[in-house]
C-alpha cells in the first residue's frame, strides 16, 4: 500500500502543510483562470488551491480489482495520462494523451474529446496545442504529439484535412533505424511577442525550435555527451530550463553551446521528504526567469523514484509555489 500524495500549502524552511492527498502530481500548470494538475487520478483543477475537482469527463477509464478488509471489489480509474499542456493564449484549451490517443478540451477540462493518434502502435510521449496557419494562411487550432518510435505528428482538427501528419525533418535520428530519437517534450510558449514551439529528445541531448513554415525542427542546443536526457522543458524569455539526470539545467539565449546547472531551489526542494516529481516556481522565486513549471523532477534522484508524491508551495505572498513529491 502506497503512502498518500501530499500537496503541501507552503514550504517555509522545513514547514509544510497539506493541500490534497488523492494521487501523485506529475505536472503543475498555472493559467489565467486557475491551476491544472496532471496526476495519477487524471486531470485535477483548482481555482484557488483550496477546492479541487477532477476534470476527467471523456477520458478513458480502467477497472481494477481490489481487496480491502478481506472483501473483493472493483474500482474505476482514469487511464495513465502521459502529458498535459495548455494553449499559450487560451486557458480553456488543453491537451493530454494516454498511450492510445490524444485528448482535447476546449472548456477547461469539463469534457475531453478523443483526437486519435499518429500511429496504430500504442505510445504517446508528449503533446502540445497552439494556433498555427494552415496551407492558406488561416490560423487553425493545431495539435502536436510525439510517439516513441514514429516521432512527431501534427493535426488541425477544425480544418478540412484532419489526419495526423508526420513532421520529423531536422530531428536527430538513431543511427540504426530510420526514425528519430524519441521526442521527450514539446512546449509551445508566447515569448518575445510571438508563439514558439520547442522540443527536446530523450536519449540524445538536443533541443530544437520548430520552423512551422518549413515543417522542420531547427537545432537550438546540442549537449556534448553522446547519450543524455532532456526532459521537462520550461521556456523563459531569455533561456530554456530542463530536467536532466541529477540536476535542473539551463541553456541561455546568449550561449546555446553550453548548459549550466541551476541550484536556486535545491534547499526548498529538499525541505520536503521523498522524491520530487514537479514544481511550480513563481516569478518572485525564479531569479528573474518569470513563472516556471518544472516536471520530470524524479530525474534529480532517479534511484529513489516511487509511485506516490508530495507537493509543496512556498510562502512568498502573493505568489504560491506547489511542488510534487512521492
C-alpha positions in Angstrom: 0.0 0.0 0.0 1.5 3.3 -1.1 1.8 6.5 1.0 -0.8 9.1 0.1 0.1 12.1 -2.1 0.8 15.3 -0.2 0.2 18.6 -2.0 1.5 21.0 0.7 0.3 24.5 1.1 3.7 26.2 1.9 7.3 25.4 2.4 9.0 27.9 4.8 12.3 26.4 5.7 11.1 22.9 6.7 7.5 23.6 7.5 4.8 22.2 5.1 1.0 21.9 5.2 -1.3 19.6 3.3 -3.4 20.7 0.3 -4.5 17.5 -1.5 -4.0 13.8 -0.9 -5.5 11.8 -3.7 -2.7 10.8 -6.0 0.7 11.8 -7.4 1.2 15.1 -9.2 3.4 15.0 -12.3 2.9 18.4 -13.8 1.6 21.7 -12.4 0.2 24.4 -14.8 -1.0 27.8 -13.7 -3.3 29.7 -16.1 -5.2 33.0 -16.0 -8.2 31.2 -14.5 -6.6 28.8 -12.1 -4.4 25.7 -11.8 -4.3 22.4 -13.8 -2.6 19.3 -12.4 -1.5 16.2 -14.3 -2.0 13.5 -11.7 -2.3 9.7 -11.2 -6.0 10.3 -10.8 -6.3 12.2 -14.2 -6.6 15.9 -14.6 -7.3 17.9 -11.4 -8.4 21.6 -11.5 -8.4 24.3 -8.8 -9.2 27.9 -8.9 -7.7 28.8 -5.5 -5.6 25.8 -4.3 -8.3 25.1 -1.6 -11.1 23.5 -3.7 -10.0 20.7 -6.1 -12.1 18.9 -8.7 -11.3 16.1 -11.1 -11.8 17.1 -14.7 -11.9 13.7 -16.5 -15.2 13.6 -18.4 -14.5 11.9 -21.7 -11.1 10.4 -20.7 -10.8 6.6 -20.8 -11.0 4.6 -17.6 -9.8 1.2 -16.4 -11.3 -1.2 -13.9 -9.1 -2.6 -11.2 -9.8 -5.4 -8.9 -9.0 -4.6 -5.2 -9.2 -6.4 -1.9 -9.9 -4.5 1.3 -10.7 -6.0 4.7 -10.9 -9.4 3.1 -13.5 -8.3 0.6 -13.0 -8.1 -3.1 -14.3 -5.2 -5.2 -13.7 -3.1 -8.3 -12.6 0.5 -8.7 -12.6 2.6 -11.8 -9.6 4.8 -12.5 -8.6 7.1 -15.3 -6.0 5.5 -17.6 -2.5 6.8 -17.2 -2.0 10.2 -18.8 1.4 10.9 -20.4 1.4 14.7 -20.6 -0.6 17.9 -20.2 -0.2 21.2 -22.0 -2.3 24.4 -22.2 -2.8 26.7 -25.2 -0.5 29.7 -25.0 -3.3 32.3 -25.2 -6.5 30.4 -24.3 -6.5 28.7 -20.9 -9.7 26.9 -21.7 -7.9 24.8 -24.3 -5.7 21.9 -23.1 -4.4 18.7 -24.5 -3.4 15.4 -22.8 -2.8 11.9 -24.0 -3.0 8.2 -23.0 -0.8 5.7 -24.6 -3.5 5.1 -27.2 -4.9 8.6 -28.1 -4.6 12.4 -27.8 -7.5 14.2 -26.0 -8.5 17.8 -26.4 -10.6 20.0 -24.2 -12.0 23.4 -25.2 -13.8 24.2 -21.9 -11.0 24.0 -19.3 -11.3 20.2 -18.7 -15.1 19.9 -18.3 -15.1 17.5 -21.2 -12.5 15.8 -23.3 -12.6 14.7 -27.0 -10.6 11.8 -28.5 -8.4 13.1 -31.3 -6.8 9.7 -32.2 -3.1 9.0 -32.5 -0.5 9.3 -35.2 0.2 5.6 -35.2 -1.6 2.3 -35.0 1.1 1.3 -32.5 0.3 2.5 -28.9 2.5 5.0 -27.4 2.3 8.8 -26.9 5.1 10.6 -25.0 4.5 14.4 -25.3 1.7 16.7 -26.6 1.2 20.4 -27.3 -1.5 22.7 -28.6 -1.5 26.2 -30.2 -2.7 28.1 -33.2 -0.7 27.8 -36.4 -1.5 28.8 -40.0 -2.9 26.2 -42.4 -1.9 25.9 -46.1 -4.0 29.0 -46.9 -2.5 31.1 -44.1 -5.6 30.9 -41.9 -4.8 30.4 -38.3 -6.0 26.9 -37.1 -6.0 25.1 -33.8 -3.0 22.7 -34.0 -2.2 19.6 -32.0 1.3 18.1 -31.8 2.2 14.7 -30.4 5.4 12.7 -30.2 5.5 8.9 -30.5 8.5 6.9 -29.1 9.0 5.2 -32.4 7.5 7.3 -35.2 8.4 10.8 -34.0 6.3 14.0 -34.1 3.0 14.5 -35.9 0.5 17.4 -36.2 -3.2 17.7 -36.7 -5.6 20.6 -37.2 -8.9 19.3 -36.0 -11.0 22.2 -37.3 -9.6 22.2 -40.9 -10.9 20.2 -43.8 -7.9 17.8 -43.7 -7.9 16.4 -40.1 -5.5 13.5 -40.4 -2.3 13.3 -38.4 0.8 14.3 -40.5 4.3 13.3 -39.6 6.9 16.0 -39.1 10.4 14.8 -38.3 12.7 16.8 -40.5 15.6 18.1 -38.5 15.3 15.7 -35.6 18.4 13.7 -34.8 18.0 10.1 -35.9 19.1 6.9 -34.2 21.9 5.5 -36.4 20.5 2.0 -36.6 16.9 2.9 -37.6 15.2 5.4 -39.9 13.2 7.1 -37.2 14.3 9.9 -34.9 15.3 9.5 -31.3 12.2 9.8 -29.0 11.0 13.4 -28.5 10.7 13.8 -24.8 8.8 17.1 -24.6 7.1 19.7 -26.8 6.5 23.1 -25.4 4.5 26.0 -27.1 5.0 29.3 -25.5 4.4 33.0 -26.0 7.9 34.5 -26.0 9.2 37.9 -27.1 6.0 38.8 -28.8 5.4 35.6 -30.7 4.4 32.0 -30.2 7.3 29.5 -30.5 7.5 25.7 -30.2 10.4 23.9 -28.7 11.2 20.2 -28.4 13.8 18.0 -26.8 14.9 14.4 -27.2 15.0 11.6 -24.6 18.3 9.9 -25.2 20.3 12.4 -27.3 21.0 15.8 -25.6 19.2 18.0 -28.1 16.8 21.0 -28.0 15.0 22.3 -31.1 12.8 25.1 -32.3 10.1 24.4 -34.8 10.1 26.2 -38.1 6.4 25.7 -39.0 6.6 27.2 -42.5 9.2 24.5 -43.4 7.8 21.8 -41.1 11.3 21.4 -39.8 13.0 21.3 -36.4 16.0 23.7 -36.1 18.7 22.9 -33.6 18.9 25.3 -30.6 21.3 23.4 -28.4 23.3 20.2 -28.5 25.0 18.6 -25.5 28.5 17.2 -25.5 27.6 13.8 -24.2 26.7 11.1 -26.7 23.8 9.9 -24.5 21.8 12.2 -22.1 18.3 13.1 -21.2 16.5 16.4 -21.7 13.0 16.3 -20.1 10.5 18.8 -18.7 11.2 21.9 -20.8 10.4 25.3 -19.2 10.8 28.2 -21.6 11.6 31.7 -20.3 12.2 35.0 -22.2 15.9 34.5 -22.1 16.6 30.8 -21.6 15.4 27.2 -21.6 15.4 25.2 -18.4 15.2 21.4 -18.5 15.4 18.4 -16.2 18.3 16.1 -16.6 19.9 13.3 -14.5 20.7 14.7 -11.1 20.0 18.4 -11.8 17.9 21.1 -13.4 19.9 22.8 -16.2 19.6 26.0 -18.2 20.5 26.9 -21.7 21.0 30.7 -22.2 19.8 32.5 -25.3 23.2 34.3 -25.3 25.2 31.0 -25.3 23.4 28.0 -26.7 26.6 25.9 -26.8 26.6 25.0 -23.1 24.1 24.4 -20.3 24.6 25.3 -16.7 23.3 23.6 -13.5 20.6 25.6 -11.7 20.7 25.1 -7.9 18.5 28.0 -6.9 15.7 25.9 -5.3 17.7 22.9 -4.0 17.2 23.9 -0.4 13.4 24.2 -0.8 13.1 21.0 -2.8 15.0 19.1 0.0 12.7 20.6 2.7 10.0 18.1 1.6 10.9 14.4 2.1 10.6 12.0 -0.7 11.2 12.1 -4.5 10.3 15.3 -6.3 8.1 15.0 -9.3 7.1 18.5 -10.3 7.2 22.1 -9.1 5.7 25.5 -9.9 8.0 28.4 -9.1 6.5 31.9 -9.0 8.4 34.8 -10.6 9.5 36.2 -7.2 11.4 32.9 -6.5 12.7 32.2 -10.0 15.7 34.6 -10.2 14.2 36.8 -12.9 13.1 34.0 -15.1 9.3 34.6 -14.7 6.9 31.8 -13.6 8.3 28.3 -14.1 6.7 24.9 -14.3 9.2 22.1 -13.7 8.4 18.5 -14.3 10.1 15.1 -14.5 12.0 16.1 -11.4 12.3 12.4 -10.3 15.4 12.5 -12.5 17.1 14.5 -9.8 17.1 11.3 -7.7 16.3 8.5 -10.2 17.2 5.7 -7.8 14.7 6.9 -5.3 11.7 7.1 -7.7 8.4 5.8 -6.3 4.8 5.9 -7.4 3.4 8.4 -4.9 4.2 12.1 -4.4 4.0 15.1 -2.1 3.5 18.6 -3.4 4.5 21.8 -1.9 4.2 25.5 -2.4 6.4 28.2 -0.8 5.0 31.1 1.2 6.1 34.2 -0.6 2.8 36.1 -0.9 1.1 36.9 -3.2 2.5 34.0 -5.3 2.2 30.4 -4.5 4.5 27.5 -5.5 3.3 23.9 -5.4 5.7 21.1 -5.8 5.1 17.4 -6.1 6.9 14.5 -4.4 6.3 10.9 -3.7 
